[in-house]
């Protein structure tokens, strides 16, 4: 159990585990890329328009929404009977383990949702009233993903939209009130990279998901095609990075090739392990690879 057998109910440690801090890299990476793109364009032809306060608010909003999504997932998966502690292959969940009571988790979901709204509200000052709609959509789909859409195989689409297109493009739009082709393609690439995390997660859980009628993309495609898709999202993301080269940011294309090499090695490990809890190793490596992708793209743009 990795030292999680003696956790007091509703303790600070219990809440930290429920928040899943390791997932925050997935929230940070798209904001990093969007902010970096906005920063270089602001310096290039719109000097004086960049706001670090707005950038920080975007990052905080992404963090709080990620924690909110984790709480919602923890609560509803347990409430719907999808977190069987005996058969679960992934990391243990707070509600299922009794580390956090359901009533406490309900209150935490309400609180984090309100905090996310409070953090995101000032972005209206920087990005206009349309930010209210963006925030509302983020909150609504945060709930819809766990409760309905993940069962319909829509999870991968939502990852590309809400971990790629929305955070990258909005982080850029808030600064410069526009969006370019380079930003859009970069956002899709980012979404594809982060979708690798969902793919390996669903690949590990494919048998259990199939048993409860959760028709994820992995369940629909089958094992071999899902493995190919996992490798493919990394390759396509790096190819989309050619847009950086076309716009004079050669390093932003070349440096992420480090990510692609690591991604390929993780794919080979995933293919070799194929089934069971050992795939959690691939999950951890994928999270690491995502962070490296974000760092290399951001560094390549800024350098």
N, C-alpha and C positions, 0 to 999 in steps of 0.2 A: 504493500500500500504506500510505499515511499514515505514513511513517517507521518501518515495522515490518519492513524488509528485512534489517537487520543486528542481529538479536536473538540473543544467545548462548544456546545450549541450557541450560535449567534455571537461567537467570540470574534475578535478582530481578525485572527488568522482564518476563521471560517469565511468571513466576508472577503478577505483578500483572495482566497481560493475561488470563491464564487465569481469575483470580478475578472478572473483569468487574465492577469497582467501581461502574460506572454502574447496575448492576442492584440495588444495595443500597437505593436509594430505594424500590423495590417491597417490600422487606422492612421498611423503617422505617415506611412510611405506616400500615399496619394497627395496628402497636404504638402509634404516636403517637395514633391515634384511640381505641383501647381504653384507653390510659392516661389520656387526657384525660377520657373519660367516667367512668372510675373516680375520678379526682381530684375532679371537680365533685360526684359523688354522695357521696364520702367527706366532703367539706366540708359538704355539705348536711344529711345526717342520720346519718352514721356517722363523726363527727370522730375523728381519731386512728388510723384503721385503714389509712391509705394508707402504702405503703412505697416510697420512691424506689429502694432497693436491689433490690426485686423488679422494679420497672419497668425498671431498667437491665439486669437479668439477662434479662428478656424480649427486650429490644432486642438484646443480645449473642447470644442464642440464635438469633434471627431472622437476624442477620447471618451467623453461622457456618453455619447451615443453607442460606442462599442461596449462599454460596461453595461449600459441599459439593455442592449441586445443580448448580452451574455446572461443577465438576470432573467430576461424574458424567456430565453431558450431553456435555462435551468428550470424555471417554474413550470412552463407548459409541457416540456418533455416528461417531467415527473408526473404532473397532473394527468397527462394522457397515457401514462403507463409505458412510456418509451425508454425509461432509464432503469431497466432491470439490473440491479447491482450484481447479480450472479452471472449474467451473460454479457454485460457491457465490456467492450473491448477498449474503448477510449478512456481518457482520464476520468476519475470519479467526479460526480457532480454534487453540489452542496445540498440541494433539497433531497435527492435520492439517498444520500448518506446520513441525513438528519443533522448535518452541520448547521443548516439554516432552516427554520420553520417556515411553512408555507405562508402564514399570515405576515411574518416578518419580511419575506421576499416580496409579497404584494406591496407592502409599504415602501420597500426599497425601489421597486419598479416605478411606483408613483413619484418618489422623490427624485430618482435619477432622470426621469422624463421631464420633470419640472426644472431641474438644474440645467439640463440640456437646452431647454427652451430659454431659460434665463441667460445662459452663456451665448446662445445664438441670436437673441433679440438685438443686441447692439450692432450686429452685422447689417441690419437694415440701414443704419446710418451710412455705412460704406457701400453697400451694394444695391440699396433701394428696396422698395416694398416687395419686390419679387422674392426677396430672401424669406419672407413669411411663408410663401408657397413651398419653397425648397425645404424649409424646416419642417413644415407640416407633412410633406411627402416622406421625409426621412423617418419621422415618428410613426406614421401610419404603416409604412412598409416594414419597419422594425418589428411591429407586432404581426403583420400579415405573413412574414417569412416563416416564422416558427409555427404559427397556428394553422396556416393553410398552404402557402405557396411552395414550401419545401417538399410537401407531399405530392405535388404535381410536377416535380422535376424542374421548377422555375428557379431554384437556388442559384445556379450558375449565371443565369441572365441577371439576377438581382445583384450578384457580386460584381459583375462587370459594370453595372449601372451605378451602384451605390458605394463601391470601393474603387471605382475607376472614373467613369465619366463625371458623376456629380462632384465628388470632392476635388478632383484635379481642375475641372473647368470652373467650378464655383470659386475655389481658392484664387484662381487667376482672374475671374470676372470681378470679384469684389475689389481687386486692386485697380484694374484698368478698364472695367465696364465694357469689355468686349471678349471675344473668343476667337482664336485663330485655328487654322487647319492643323498646325503643329501641336497645339494644345489638345485638340480633340483626339488626334492619333496617339499622342502620349497618354491620354486618359484611358483609351481603349487598351493600350499595351499594359498599363498599370493594372487594369481590371483583370486582364488575362493572367498576369503573373500571380495576383492574389487568388484568383480562382483555383490555382494549383493546390492551395491549402484545402479548399472545399472538396476538390477531386480526390485527394489522397484520404481525406476524412471519410468520404462516402464510399471509396473503394474498400477501406477497412471494414465499414459497417454494412456492406452490400447485402449480406445474408440476413442480418437482422432487419434491415430496412424493407427488404422484400417480404419478410414474414409478416410485418405489420402494415403492409400496403403503402409504404413510403416510396413512391416511384421516382427516385432521384435519377439524374441523368446517367449515373453509373449503372443503376439497376436497368434502365432502358437500353443502354448501349451494350452491356455485357463486359466481361473482364478484359479481353484483348483490346477492344476498341477504346475502352476507358484508359488503359495504360498508354495507348498511342496518343490519346487526347491530352493526357497529362504532359507527355513530352512535347506535344505540338503547341500547347499554349505558351510554353517558354520560347520555342523557336519563333513563332509568329510575333510574340511581343518584341523580341530582339530585332526582327526584320522591320517591324513598324518603327523601330528606332532609327531607321535610315532617314526619317524625316528630320532628325536632329542634324545629321550630316548635311542634308540638303539645305539647311538653314545656317550652316557654318559652325555647328557645335559638334565637331568630329569626335571629341572625347566622350560626349554623351551617348554616342553610338558604340564606341570601342570599349569603354570601361565596363559596361554591362555584360560584355562577352564573358567576363569572369563569372557572373551569375549563371550564364547559360551552361558553362562547363560544370558548375556545381549542380545545376538542375539536372543535367544529363546523368551525373553520377547517382543522384537521388532516384531518378527514374530506374536505373539499373538495379539499385538496391530494392526498390519497390517491386520490380518485376521478379527478383530473386526470392524475396520473402513471401510475396503473393497473398498471404492470408494470416489473420490473427493479430494478437496484441503487439507483436514485433513491428508492425507497420507504424506504430507510434514513433519509432525512430525516424521514419520517413516524414512523419508529420512535423517533428521538431526540426529536421533538416530543411523542410520546405519553408517553415517560418523563418529560419536563418537566411535562406536564399532570397526570400522576399525582401528582407531588410537590407541585404547586400545589394540587391537590385536598386532599391530606393536610394541608398547611399551613393552608388556608382553613377546613377543618372543625375542625381543632384550635384555631385562633385563635378561630373563632366560638364554640366551646364554652367556652373559657377566659375570653373577654371577657364 
